[in-house]
Amino acid sequence: MRNVSFEKYVVLYLPWFIAWLLKDNSQTSYFIAWIGSFFIFYVSLSGKIKPLPADMPLTTQLMRPIFLAQVIFAGYMCCSSIFYYCSVLGYEDFHAPNEYYLVDNAKLMLTAQCQRYYCLGHAAFATGLLVFMQYPVQQKYYFDRSDPANFLLLTAISTLPVALLFNYIPGLSQFYYQLNSLSFIAGTLALAFAIPQQKLWNTLMCATLYAFNFYHAFVSGFKEPIIISVLVLGVFLYPTYKRVVIITFLPLLLTLFMLLPAYNRAFRQMAWTEEINVDDASKSALDATLNSQNDDDGNWTFFTYRLSEIEMFTKYVRSTPTKIDFYGTQLLRQSAQAIVPRVMWPAKPVTENLVMQRVYDAGVVYKGSNVSAKPAFIADAYLSGGGIAVFIALFLYGATAQLIALKAEKLFGGYLLGTALIFSGLFQVFWRGLSFEFLINSVFWSYITMLLLFKLFTTIGVLRRVE
């Protein structure tokens, strides 16, 4: 934290402060808080608060937390609420309401209040990232391989079966998600190396592995894995093929956002409800999506209620502390319990049940409904202690992500293995912002996995100590 000018960080909080001053005018307050996140992106990513890392070109360090983690996490949290806000004002299918529509002012005030929390949380998150962002990293070890493309391919191929093995061992399934994600990142990074180097066999093997992962994402019933798989490949290819990536990947991501709501709705209906084979369900859902003449209603529902979690957030804010007291440190205590492996504590409470209890208590969903509506990280922060807890939790969130990324580069010989592979592969949870119990458990065991991989890499000579 050397040479930190804390007065500069006050600029990050100006949108939240102005929105708070104008809280009596809900529409103006919401809009200032919403556009305030774009302002935070601008001042943090332009180097106006703190100079960006200069140890390598910006296009080749996009996986560092200040870039990708901030854009995905804060962008989803803060910017996706605009459709719900428009819905509160009476807009439907992007059409303005008629002149007789009456806005629910109570709902509008809650929406603006939650957006102010989002803006405050984004500012705190960016502060945590920037305060602890210290590059270049003094490396203790260096990567001792002349051909990183082959090493990354080998890592992708070797970690995948190990991940699948962990999925079948009781109590160790969480390592499946970590190693499976690591295999995907390694394979995608290897593909980005192999294409410009024109390594035919590497490219074919990496492309096959990427197609395998994309297929599993496509039949998972969830949108996030599909979008992430395309986004990460685009980020890795961008330094070498800037124009091609912009021309192809940006329209592709936009198309996915437009088509995936209808596809996933049809796929889940057939695969989950009607129990149709996933391959048949996927083909039928894709045909139905591509041949649909008009699915504006389905897409508008997705944009309004599924793309953003602000509707659920308003329910938490409405019920706490009016009907339910703040939880204080209870959620942190439950998170500490969640870390303990069940093999060591057979009677450990089921984490899913602990998390869902506060969902039921707040009336977000009703007990017995076939829905898992776990609160987002910022919602848990608010439930723990209101606005001050949002500030503290999101600052620690950003600081933790940044410090782990620095540790990874220090141990694994720099950006390539440290951030692009290890941090992005094991700590993707920072991109999503889960409930306290799930996030803290995932970060803790991912950190343990990182240390175990470091020990493995030093033992087999992939990493050597700097003399």
RATAHU-V517894 format. One line per field, one symbol per residue. ss: DSSP state (H for helix, E for strand, C for the rest). psi: psi as a letter, one per 40 degrees, with the letter a starting at -180 (. if undefined). burial: + if it has 9 or more other C-alpha atoms within 8 Angstrom, else -. A space follows every 10 residues. Layout:
ss=???
psi=???
burial=???
This chain:
ss=CCCCCHHHHH HHHHHHHHHH HCCCCHHHHH HHHHHHHHHH HHHHHCCCCC CCCCCCCHHH CCCCHHHHHH HHHHHHHHHC CHHHHHHHCC CECCECCCCC CCCCHHHHHH HHHHHHHHHH HHHHHHHHHH HCCCCCCCCC EEECCCCHHH HHHHHHHHHH HHHHHHCCCC CCHHHHHHHH HHHHHHHHHH HHHHHHHCCH HHHHHHHHHH HHHHHHHHCC CCHHHHHHHH HHHHHHHHCC CHHHHHHHHH HHHHHHHHHH HHHHHHHHHH HHHCCCCHHH HHHHHHHHHH HCCCCHHHHH HHHHHHCCCH HHHHHHHHHE CCCECCCCCH HHHHHHHHHC CCCCCCCCCC HHHHHHHHHH HCCCCCCCCC CCCCCCHHHH HHHHHHHHHH HHHHHHHHHH HHHHHHHHHH HCCCHHHHHH HHHHHHCCHH HHCCCHHHHH HHHHHHHHHH HHHHHHHHHC CCEEECC
psi=fifhgddded ddeddddddd dfddgddddd ddddeddddd ddddeeeddh hiheeiidee feeiddcddd ddddddddee edddddddee ihfehiiiee hhhhdddddd dddddddddd dddddddddd dehgiihhhd iihghdgddd dddddddddd dddddddehh eedddddddd dddddddddd ddddddefhd dddddddddd dddddddded eidddddddd ddddddeddd gddddddddd dddddddddd dddddddddd dddefihddd dddddddddd ehdhfddddd ddddeddied ddddddddeh eddhiiebed dddddddddh iddegdehih dddddddddd defdiiheig hhfiiidddd ddddfadddd dddddddddd dddddddddd dffadddddd cdddddfede ddgaiddddd dddddddddd ddddddddde edhihh.
burial=--------+- -++-++-+++ -++--+-+++ -+++-++-++ +-+++-+--- --+------- ++++++++++ ++++++++++ +-++++++++ ++----+--- -------+++ ++++++++++ ++++++++++ +++---+-++ +++-----++ +++-++++++ -++++++--- -+++++++++ ++++++++++ +++++---+- -++--++-++ --++--+++- +++-+++-++ +++++++++- -+--+---++ --+--+--++ ++++-+++++ ++---+---- ++-+++-++- -------+++ +++++-++++ ++++++++++ +--+-++--- ++-+++-++- -+-------- +--+++--++ -+-++----- ---+++++++ ++++++--++ ++++++++++ ++++++++++ +++++-++++ ++++++++++ +-++++++++ +++++++-++ ---+--++-- -+++---
